[in-house]
Amino acid sequence: MYRPKKICMTMMLSAAVLSPFVAMDTYGASAANSSVSKSAAAASMFTLDKLGSVTLKQNVSVKLTGMDMITEPDGNILVYTLRYSNRSNSRIDLIDYFSKVSMPSGAIVKGKAVTSDAGKRTLHANSSQSATYYANIGKSSQVNGIKVSMFGWDFSSPTYEKRLGGFTIPARYSSVVPVGKSKKIKMNDFSVTAKADTAQRYKINGKVYIKLGMKLSNGGTTALSDPGYKAFLKSAGGSVFELLPDSASTSYKLQPQESRIIYYWTEVPSTMKTNGMTLQLALEDKDLKMNLPVQSFKLPAAASDNAVAKGKSAKIMMKQLPVTVKAESLQRMKDNGKVYMKVGVNLANGGKRILSDPGFKAHLKSVGGSVIDLEPEDDTGGSFRIQPGQKRTIYYLAEVPSNLKTDKLTMQFTQEDEGLKMTLPVKTFKLPAVSADVPAADNAVKKNIH
């Protein structure tokens, strides 16, 4: 499944019309992840606003408000946003001005407007507006040291142009949101707070996968539809992989004041180190046939999918609700010469809505590698509902070999994903010590026995 982006990018989340993004250079720290490196903290404190503005003519100025980079097959694409302010009483023709990008190597490239902003040719009196531009900067891999210069037409000059000023990106600037912090961005004219929430590493059928969670919070007053972002994982070594959303993370709607976690998956080489990775969101400009960066987030080292210890609980997201899950009991039963295992799993709904069955499948796994399907018993089944703040124990049954060793049994929740066409792991729990054999006839559990 893993494909470096330089080969081919075929992922489509949903159809979308590219709109300019406005990053508000505002970071929010998570209480649980407030510690970041000093260098990252210093970089995050420098905002492009500190570069000031360039005067284009009397009462007309421009500021650099956003900059990011994305790797494309034909070279790295720099995207930057300029905000024009016209404080005069006359209309301004923006076609009288243009920008160029200068690399530390000395190469110079003229910026071109992205498709959605190509029609922005005038600026009305006493108004402001933003426009986003792109430039192919070849093999340049960082924005530091890049200079964006503003020009106007001057037909008395030998080159017919005049440099009016510019913005130089200092070494302490980073367009990447530091680990554990969120950033407010404008998404389809809505204020959205985005944060790289989780990073996990899984082994599935001998292959290695990375699962990322992106938390989006809609601070606006109108429901936000899936903006159609593409997502990419970039390793510390520079390799880029497509990220695919799970089925629940496509075509979603985010209500006002609501938060939601979008989950992405990708296969990676088993030898790839997971520290120093970056998650990048992008939008496809179909007319330009390229992806344009929206925002990048530095990721924590991916946590391994270790089984939850005996007697311990773990928080799992079920249907966008935080649920505390604990494998609390394991019972061995006999009936008509057959042996059965009954597992009790306690679910505590920590959300604000009723929790209904998420459709997880449960499996019993032995230390020898055997995997046995667990089925919910009749009176709990696949139709349970748990009120906010309430707990409930769900019981699962499986027929097992009579000689099955029970000292190191685990239970794993999985979920079938139609979009990814694979079975996704949810969480694994080490089971408590098995209780003494109990005749099945003395139990209320009858499913799969008769």
N, C-alpha and C positions, 0 to 999 in steps of 0.2 A: 504493500500500500504506500510505502514512503517513496516519494518522487521529488528529488531536488527541483526547485522551481525553474532552474535554468533549462531543464529538458522540455517541460510542457506544463502549462497551467490550465486546467480544465474545470476547476471547481466553480460552480455557480450557486450562490445561496438563494437568490431570487432576483427577478428583474428589477432594476432600479435606475432612476435618472440621476446622474451625478450632480450633486449640489456642492457649493463651496463649503468648507468647514471652517469654523472659527474656534481656535483653541483659546481659552480664557486665561491661560497661564496661572491657574489656581490649583494648588495641590492640597489634598486633604489627607492627613495621616490616620492610619488605623491604629487603634489602641493596642491591638495585638501584634502589630508589625511596625512599630514606630522607630525601630533602630535600623538605620541605613548607614552605609559607609560615609566617611567624612567627605570624600570626593564627590559622591553622588549627591549628598546634601548640598554641597557648595554649588554644584551644577544646577540643581533644581531651584536654587535661590536666584539665579540669574535669569531674567526674562527679557525677551526681545524689546519690550517697552522701554528698557533702559538705553537702547540704542538711539533714542530720540527720533526726530523726523527730518525729512528733506524738503526744503521749499522749492516748489516747482515754478511758481510765480507769486506775485503779491496776493496774500490771503489764500493761497492754495498750497497744501502740503501733503506728504505721503509718509506712512509709517509701515515698517515691516512687522507683521503681527503673527506670522506662523511660518514654520519651515520644517520639512522632514524629507526623508529619502527612502527609496525602495529599490530593490534589485530587480532588474528586468533582463531578459535574454540579450538585448542589444546594448546594455549599459545601465549604470545606476541613474535613476530618475530623481532629480531634485524638484520638490514642489514647495513653493513659497506663496504666501498671501500678503498682498499690499492693501492697506486701507487709505483711501483718498479722502481728504477733507477740503471742501470748498466753502470758505467763509466770505466769499465775495457775493455780489448781487447779480453776477452774470453766469451763464452756463459755461462749462469748461469742456473742451473736446479732449477726451483721453487719448485719442489717436495721435495727439501732438507729443505724447510722451511714451517712453518705452524703457525697459530695463535690460541689463546684461548681467550675467553671472560670471565672476572671475574665480578660477581655482588657484590654490597655492602654487600649482605647477606652471601657471602663466596662461593656461588655456582660457579662452573667453567664449561664452555661448549666450546668444540672445534668448531671453525668456519669451515663451509663447503662452497665450491664455488657454486654459482648459476649455473644453467644449461648452460647458454651461456658462462660462463668463466671456466667451468670444464676442458676444453681442453688446457688451458693456462699453459703449463708445463715448458716452457723455456723462457729465456730472452736473446735476442741477444746482442752481444757486442755493447757498446756505444748506448744504446737505453733505452726507458722507456715504461711501459705499466701499465694499471690499471686492477684490478680484484675485483669483488664484492663477498662478503661472507655473509652468514646468520647464525644465531644461535637462537634456541628456548630458550628464557630466562624466560619462565614460567610466573609468575604473576608480575614480575618486570615491572613497568609502566613508567619509565623514564630513559633516557640515562645518566643523571648526576650521577657521581660516578662509572660508568662502566669503566673497564680497558680492553684494548685490548693488549695482550702480544704476542710478536714474539718469536718463538722458532726455533732451528735448531737441526738436529739429532746429537747426541753425544753418540756413542756406548761405550765410556769409563765411562759413567755416569750410576748409578744404574737404572735410569728411561729412559736411552737411549735418553735423550733430554737435551737441554741446553737453558735457557732463555737468549735472546739477548737484551731485552729491551721492552718497552711498551708505551702505550698512555693512560692516565687517563683523562676522560671527566670531566671538572670542573663544579661546580654548576652554573656558569654564562653562560654556553653554552646552546643554544637552537637550535634544528634542524628545528623549526617552523618559517616560515617567518612572521614577525610582521604585524599587521594590516596596510593596506594602502601602503605596500611596495611590490616591485616586486623582482624577483630573476632570474638570468640567469642560465639556465641549458642546458646541452647537451641532445638533444632528437633525437635519430637515427642519431647521428653525426652532427646534425644541432644545431646552437646556437639559442635558443629560450628564450625570456623573458616572464615569467609567472607571473600573478598577480590575486589574488582573487578580482574580480572587484565589485561585488554587492551581497547583501544578502537581500531577501525579504520574508515576511511571508504572506500567503494567506489563506483565508477560502473559501473552495469550497464544496458545498453540505454538510455542517456540519462537514467537515474534515479540518484539518490544514496541510498545505504544506509549505515547504521551497524551494525557488528558488535561486540558486546560479549562478553567472556569473564568468567564468574564462577567463581572457583576455590573449591571446597568440600572441606574436609578433615574426615573423620569421626574424631574422637578418642575415640569410644565403643568398646564391646565387642560391639555388635550392628549388623547391616547396616541402613543407612538407606534407605528407599524414597523416591522422588520425593515431596516434601511438597505438590506441587500449587501452588507459588507462581505468582503472576502477576508480571510484571516490566514496569516503565515507565521510559522515558527522559525526563528533564526537562531542557530547554535552559536556558541562563543567563537567557534572556528570559522563562521561565515556561511555554513550550509543553510539553505532555505527549504522548508517543507510546507506543502499545502496543509492547511487544517480544515477538516470537514466537521460541520455541526451535526450533533445527533438529531434525531427526528423531532424531539421536543423543542429544539432551538431554532427551528425554521418557521417562517411565516407567523411569527408571534405578534402579539399586541401588548404593549406596556402601558397600563393605565396611569393617569396622573397620580403622582406621589407613590407609585409602586416601584418595587425593585424586582429584578429577575436575574438569574444566573444563566448565561449562555455557555454551553459546553461544546468544546471542540476536541477532535481526536486526530492523531496522525501516527503513522508507523515511522520509526527511526532505526538507524543501525544500532545493534546491541552494544557497540563499543562507544557510542556517543556520550560524552559527558553532559550532565544536565544542569550544571551550574553556569551562570552567565547567559542564559537563553533570553530571547526577546520575543514578545508577541506583537505582531503588527497587524492593524486593521487597515483595509484599503477598499477603495471603490473603483470599479471598472469604468473607464471612459471608452465606450464602444466605438466612437468615431475615431479616437486616437489609437484604439486597439492597444491600450496599455492600462495598467493598474496605477492608481494614484494614492499615495499614502494618506491616511487619515490621522492615526495616532499610534505610537509605539509604547510598549510597557515592558520594563525589565521584570523578569520572572525570578521567583525564588528557586533554589535547587529543587528538582522534582522529588517528591516523597515517594518511597517505594510502597507497594500495596501489601504491607504487613498485616497479618491477621490480628484482630483485636484480642487482647489477652483474656484469659478466663476470668469471669466475674466483672469485667469492665464493659463499659458502654461506649458507643460511638455515635456521633451525630451524622445523619445521612439526609440529603435533600430528597424528599418524595413529593413529586408534583409541585415543586417550588416551595415546599414547606419543610422547615427544619424539624427532623424527627430523631429523638434519642432512642437508639436501638440497643438491646442487650439480650444475648442468648443466656437465659436464666436457668434452664433445666434440660436434662437429658435422661430419658427413661427407656429401659429395655423391657420388652413384653414378649410373651410366648402365646401362641394359639395354634392348636392342631399341628404341632410339630414345626411351625414356622416362627421366625424371630422378627420382631419389629422394633424400630427406634422411634420414639416420640420426642420431638424437640419443642420446647416452649420459648418463644421469642417475645419479649416485652417491647411495645412501641409506645412512646410518649410524644404526643403531638405538641410541639412547641410553637406552632404557627397560629395564625389568626383566623384560619378557615378550617372547615371540616376536612379531615383526611380520609380519602377513600383508597381502596386497594390500588397501589401503583402498578400492579401487573408484574411484579418481580417473580422470577422463578427461584426456588430454593433447592440446594443440592447438599448432600452429605458426602464428605470427602474423607477417606481414610489415609493413614500414614503411608500405606502401600500404593496409593495413587488411584484407588477405586473411586468412582463418582456415581452416586446413587441419587435419583430424583426424589425430592421430598414433596408430598402433597399436603395441602391444608386440610384439616379435619372438617367434617360436615358442617358443624354449627358455627365455624368461623369462615371457612371457605374463602372465595375471592370476592366477597361483597361487603367486607367490614367497613364501618365508618367510625372514626374517632373524633370526638369533639375537641376544640382547642383547649389545651391545658389538661386533657385527660390521658390516661394510660389504658392499654389493653394488651393482654397476652394472647398471641396467636400460636396455635399448635400445629406442627407438621409431622407427618408420618412417612415411614419408608420401610419396606421389607428388606432385610439385610441377610447376608450369609450367617449361618450359626457360629462360624469361627471368626467373625469379624472382630479385630482388635479395637477396643473402645477407648484406649487410654489417650490417644492423640487425634480424636475426631475433630473435624471442623465443619462449619456450615457456611456456604457461600450463597449470597444473593446475586443473580444475574438478570439482565434485561435484554430482550431481543430488540434490535434496532433495524427497522425496515430501510431507512435511508442509507445507513452505513453497510447494511447487509451483513451484519455480524452480531454475535452475542457479546454484550459488554459486561464486564465485571462491575459489581456495585460495591460489595464489602464482604470480607471473610471474617468469621468469628471462631475462636477456639472454644470448643464446647466444654462444659463442666463435667466432672466425674459422673459416670452413669450410675443411676440408682439400681438397687437390687431387682432381679427379675420379678415381674408382676404378671399374673395371669390376665390375658386380655379380657376375659369375661368379667373381671372385676373393675374394668375401666369403662368410662363413657365413650372412649374412642373406638369407633367401629369401622371407619373408612379404610378401605383397602384390605380389610381382614376377611369380611364375608362378601 
